[in-house]
Amino acid sequence: MKLTTLICCGYLVLFGILAAVYALSGFDLLLFFCFGNVTAYRVFLSLAGVGALWLLFWLIAFRPTKPLS
């Protein structure tokens, strides 16, 4: 469970960096890494959505901030 959460966090950080490069320069690194393959591009985008949903579930189910209050 912890490994899955760390993988999802790492992937979302990587995706955020790629999105920031695209926003600041106009060059889409994710599409470049997919060699222009639109299907692979959509797969990586959907993985970002699954990772975000997993982290949302983890935050709701395990409430990691509860001991802080």
Secondary structure, DSSP 8 states (H G I E B T S, - for coil): -HHHHHHHHHHHHHHHHHHHHHHHHS--HHHHHTTT-HHHHHHHHHHHHHHHHHHHHHHHHH-TTGGG-
